[in-house]
Amino acid sequence: MTNITSSKHRSIFKWIGYGLLILIASFIIYTIIYSISTSSDTDVEGSSNQRVSEYGMVGGMPTPAPSDKGLTLTPEAMREDVSAASNFENPTADQRIIKTGSLELSVEDVSVAIADITSRVTTRNGFIQSSNTQDPGDSPRRAWMTVRVPVSAFQEMMEDIKKMAVVVLDEAVEGQDVTMQYIDLQAALKNARAEEESYIQLLKRTGSVEEILAVTRQLAEVRGRIERYDAQKRYLESKTDMATISVQMTEETRVNVPGKTWQPLEVLRQSLSGLIHSLQGLIDLLIRLVVVVIGLLLPIALIAGFVFWLGWKIKNFIQKKMKK
């Protein structure tokens, strides 16, 4: 019994030893494979760094090497070039404010007021952006105008327009400061143009077709940004150089005294003429009604008479038959 128990113990220790050997062997194999993989990555990175030393990188894209073999275009040198090209001081600008004004006026004559405003705007080197007149016929005329004048003439133009009114019903002036937005656009535009010039210089250097196409795509993207920045800058300049004034005008209600003399006989004659026309219409209606009624009753009477006669005949025929 003791021999059997010791034999079982030796068998358990033997399997435990086998397991430890398998674990140690697995660890050694994993260490060898990891070392080989690390060596391969180091070799690939070394070759990649050697490739980068031959071509500079701008915006993650390869750029052709310079034609001068004595000059090596390293990433550090490229960054210095691009930094030097785009290292502008922050541009300065005068204060940029978008000025808008609105007026609601009561005027004597809308047409006269429109002509007067147009003349004064033109004199101040402005222009009429929009103009609209409404004449309902049974109520006072109304008009809406939007004018643009230089900012320097804004306040003077507002005062001139108010002088045309009988009553100023409403007045509002608003200013929006966009100076910082304008400065940011100037800086972005200058930096984008410097970046454009860097790409143009890169295109002049030798390189493969793929590299030239890559730089060309980057150049197209930069030029698109330049166009957007330039359009936004022109828009802000237009809004800040020329102020906007919106004018709403309403004519005063007028009571016009009739210019004709009073003619009671003429009024009586017109009244009698209207009465005669009304009686004629009534008689015409009665005639039409009689004609329509007769036209409908006559066929009905004929049909009813025929039915009555036919019934009478049938009745007599039946009575004769019954007497026989």
Buried (B, 14 or more C-beta within 10 A) or exposed (E): EEEEEEEEEEEEEEEEEEEEEEEEEEEEEEEEEEEEEEEEEEEEEEEEEEEBEEBBBBBEBBBBBBEEEEEEBBBEEBEEBBEEBBEEEEEEEEEBBBBBBBBBBBBEBBEEBBEBBBEBBEEBEBEBBEBEEEEEEEEBBBBEBBBBBEBEBBBEBBEBBEEBBEEBEEBEBEEEEBBEBBBBBBBBBBBBBBBBBBBEBBBEBEBEEEBBEBBEEBBEBBBEBBEBBBEBBEEBEEBBEBBBBBBBBBBEEEEEEEEEEEEEEEEEEEEEEEEEEEEEEEEEEEEEEEEEEEEEEEEEEEEEEEEEEEEEEEEEEEEEEEEE
